[in-house]
């Protein structure tokens, strides 16, 4: 399967996709890429994640659903190291994220170790978080050049491909303020992919958009999910989108997984009463 950076597609018209190899850093599909083991996260006296255990395999798309406050976004923020767990460990591509092994002992990781592991993770947030003083092209090239050390010319070639992928080639020289919210979010998607992440985190990426802009962003993400091999971990209340792109759906409540399974089963024949109650309010 092609990687997002190697296979530009214009979402405004159908084009033929060319098969290319994935990034050398990618692992074989089916290998475990993300692992949470006995992870607990608290805010004061409130336990947001309670001894959480789950994994995501390479190339898979896993969607987290559940009521607000159930711990879904906390999982993504832990992976981005915006938060640290009180207990448990997280691994990405076989490496501990916030810990490292020294002389056979697991200790708190240094910032250099954290940065190296975190390079394997890309995230698209609810808010677009674009640099307002930079045009679209530079918004996408800035991190690859300054974080990955990519030559500027190479970064610009990749950025142009990714901007084409999200259907914004005609907006390369515009500032974020000159774009609609949906267009800004598509730039944010291109920017995340420019870092060649092994796993892409999507945190309610349409929640800040006007309703008429939601479909365009979801179409871009569907295209990426269906035509590339990137791993996705998704938090969304867009249940039709979740059904379309997911290999597995996890239902969260009170910081725990109450049920999981393939989307057809989860949305058509959920077993847990809490899942049925939640889906009745969003479908």
Protein Blocks (a to p, Z undefined) as FASTA:
>chain_A
ZZfklmccdfkbccddddddddfkbccehiafbdcehiacdehjbcfbghiacdddehia
cddeddehilpmmmmmmmnopaccfbdcddeehiafkbcceehiacdddfklmmmmmmmp
ccddfbloiafkbcfklmmmmmmmmmnopafklmmmmmmmmmmmnopmmmmmpcfklpcf
klmmmmmmmmmmmnopabdcdehkllmpcfklmmmmmmmmmmmmmmccbdcddddfblkl
mmmmpmbdcddeehiafbdcdfklmmmmcfbfklmmmmmmmZZ
